[in-house]
Amino acid sequence: MSQHDHQTHDHHARHTHDHAPGSAQENGSGPVAGGEEFWDGRYSESTRIWSGKPNALLVREAQDLAPGRALDLGCGEGADTVWLARRGWRVTATDISKVALGRAAEHAAEAGVTDLVDWQQHDFAQSFPEGEFDLVSACFLHSYGEFPRERILRRAAAAVAPGGTLLVVGHAGGPSWNPEAHADLHFPTPQEVLAQLDLPEGGWEIQTAAEHVQPMTDPEGRPGTRPDNVLTVRRVA
């Protein structure tokens, strides 16, 4: 699992938490869809999958936050982690893939922020980082196969310290050049994600709950767009 950015072309040949059916073994042989072996193999296919730039919606939502402790769920090659660390955040960066974590650590070293990052390997269906955080970022947290996303996001909310922020970003539909892509999948709206989180009344403030159309390029390098959903909530108690 890992991050997805819109600075390079989507799509699910390169998507972090891919949904494409048939892209992994479906008959029980080969790597388990969405498992460590699968994602290590996915990252090993090339020396870089993403652009190295942070997710635009993370930048939009977090640029005015005071640096503190951050948790990057599904850090991938580390662009979001490095952006946060450069701004003074102490980041716990997590991913299921050792290959992704190694690549992200190299990125952090190049940026001179190694001392600000704690790299941890987690399969979020099985384990979760310990501690409380002033920012928990879950950008495009999807995966193949069985994936308890709602339970994981509730755990993410529980890890937010009082006064801290939870950011959840996900796709809202297909890209402009293929709007029916993965039409069989349901991309939850910000309101649906909020309901799934089941946050205690009076304990949280909604900062952002909206759909944003993000610029990106298609597989041929031509300009395009894709709609994404963003939910940002602040814990007040």
N, C-alpha and C positions, 0 to 999 in steps of 0.2 A: 504494500500500500504506500501511497505517497501523494505528493501534491500534484496539482495540475495547474498550468498557467495558460493564459490566453495570448501570450506574446509569440508563441509558436503555434503551428497549426494543430488543431485538435485533429485527428479524432481518435476513435477508440483503437486505432492501431498504435496510438501513443498515449492514450488516456491513462492516467494514474490508476484509477480504480475502475477498470474497464468492465463493461457490461456485455460485451459482444458474445452471443451464444456460439458455441462451437470453437472458440478460440483456445480452449483448454480441453483436456481429456474429459469426456462426459460419461465414460463407461467404467470408471473406477480404476483404470490403468493410467500411469503417468502421474505427473504432479497434481496434487489436490488443488482444485480451482480456488484461487484466493489465498493459498497457503504460502509458507516461506519459500519452499522450493520453486513454486511457480513464479513468485515475484523476483527471486534471485535470478532466475532464468530470463525473465522479462528485462531486467536491468542489464543483464550481461549481453544482450543483443547488440548494444551500441555503447560507445563511450560517454554519450550524453543523450538524455531523452528530452529534457526541458531546456528552456532558453537561459536559465540562470537568473532570471528576473523574478521578483516576488509577485505573488498573486495581487492583481490590481485592487480587489475588494478588501484584502487584508490591509493594504496600504491606505485605502480610503477610510477604513473603519478604525485603524489603530494609530494613525500618524499623530493624533493629538493626545494620545494616552501617555501618562507619565510612566517611564520605564520601571519595571519591577521584575517579578518572576513570571515567565511565560512557559506554556506547554504547547508545543507544536505537534499535533496528532497526525501522523502520516507525513513526515518531513521530506521524504523522497531525497532528492539531490541537494536539499538544504537551502534553497533560495529564500524562503520565508524566514527560516531560522537565522540566516546570515543578516538579512535586512533588520530583523529585530535586534540581534546582538550589536550590530553597528549603531543602533540607536540607544544602546545602553541596557537592554534587557538581558537578564540571565535566563537562558532558555534550556528547558528540558526537551530535547528533540527525539522523537520516537518514530520507529517504522518497523514493519515486519521483516524487511529485507536487509541482511547484512551487507549486501552489495551496495544498496542505496545509502546505508549509513556510512560506509567507508568512503563513498564518493562525496557525500555531504561533508564529512570531516575534512577532506581535502579542500573543498570549497571554503570551509571556515578557516582553515590554515592559511590559504591564499589571501583571505580577507583580514587576517590578523585578529580573529575573534575566538580562537580556540578556547581560551580560558573562560569564556562566558557561556560555553555550551556543554551540557551533559547529554551524551548520546546514549540512548537506551533502546534495546530491541524488544518489541512487544507485539504479540498477536492479541489485539484488543478483545477478541472473543474469549481469550484465556487469561490475560493479565492486563494491568493498567498501572501507570506510574503513580508512585506514592506522593503525597504532599498536597498543599494548596497553592494556587497560582493566581496572580493578578490578571492574567489573560490566558484563556484556553482557546486555541484556534483549531477548528475542524473544517478544513477547506477540501471539498470534494471527497468526503469520506465515504466512499462506496467500494464495493469489491465484488468479485465473482462469487457465485455459489451462495451458500448459507452464510449470512453476515448479520449479526444482531445489532443493526445500526441504532435502533431506538434505545436499546439498553446501554450501548456504548455512549450515546449522547447524554443520557441521564447521568452516567458516571462522570462524564466530562463536566456537566453542570455542578455535580457534587464536589468537584475539585476546585471550583472557583472560590477564592477567598472573599470575605465581605468587602464590598467596594470594588470587586473585580469584574471582569467582562468575559462573556462567552460569545464567541463568533462562530456561526455555522454557515458555510457557503456550499451550495450545490447547484447543479444544472436545473434549469426550468424547462428545457426543451432541446430539440435538435439544432444543429448549426444552420445558418442561412442557406447553404448550398445543399443541405439534405435535412429539411425540417422534420421529416417523418422518421429520422433515425431513431431506432429503439422505441418505436411508437408503442410497443407492448409493455414498456416500463412506465411506472408512475414516479415522476419527480415531485416530491412533496413541496408544497408552497411554504413560505415562512410561517404562515398561520398554522399549517398542519404540523410543522416541526415544533412550534411553540406548544401546541396541544400535546404532542408526543412527549415533550420534556416534563410535562405535569409539574410545573414549578409551583411552589407554595405561594398562595395569594398574599400579596403585600411584601413579599421578599425580593422581588425583582422588578426592574424597570425596563421597558422595551425602548431601545435606542434606535434600531432600524429594523424594519420588516418590509422588504420590498423586492421587486424584480428589477434587475439592471441588465441592459443589453451591452455585452462586452465586445470590443473589436478583436478580431483575430484573423488569421489567414487560412485559406483552405489548403488541401494537400498539394495544389499546384502553385501555391504562393500568392494567390489573388486575395484581395481584401474581402472579409466576410464578418459575420457577427454570430454571437450565440447568447441567448438569455440565461441569466443565472439568478438564483434566489439567494438573498442574504438575510440572516437574522442575527442581530446583535442585542444582547440583553445584559444588564448590569445588576449584580447582586447587591442589594441594599441592606440586607439583614441576614 
